[in-house]
Amino acid sequence: MTSLATQLAGYRLTTAEILYHMPDHPHLLQSFVWQFMDRAPRYPKLAGFLLFWEHNIDGRIHSVKVAGKRIIAAAEVRGITEAGYIH
């Protein structure tokens, strides 16, 4: 799927900030920021990543902040009805 088709299908630029407890120092928090294309409101790619994290990474997740921004919406795309040339 092309980037434009992906965006028109409802995907948006998503930024997730994951705060997690450091494995060697559990009283300290560290931040991991990840930016990717995902589909709101369920965010399946983020949900899959967090599930992977829970099973494979030692740092226990403290919290997750998510922000999403549509880059392009269907209403912003219009077909050209008339074209002209300037010499």
Stockholm file with secondary structure:
# STOCKHOLM 1.0

chainA/1-87         MTSLATQLAGYRLTTAEILYHMPDHPHLLQSFVWQFMDRAPRYPKLAGFLLFWEHNIDGRIHSVKVAGKRIIAAAEVRGITEAGYIH
#=GR chainA/1-87 SS CCHHHHHHTTEEEEEEEEEEECSSCTTSEEEEEEEEEEETTTCHHHHHHHHHHHHHCSSCEEEEEEEEECSCCGGGCCCCCCCCCCC
#=GC SS_cons        CCHHHHHHTTEEEEEEEEEEECSSCTTSEEEEEEEEEEETTTCHHHHHHHHHHHHHCSSCEEEEEEEEECSCCGGGCCCCCCCCCCC
//
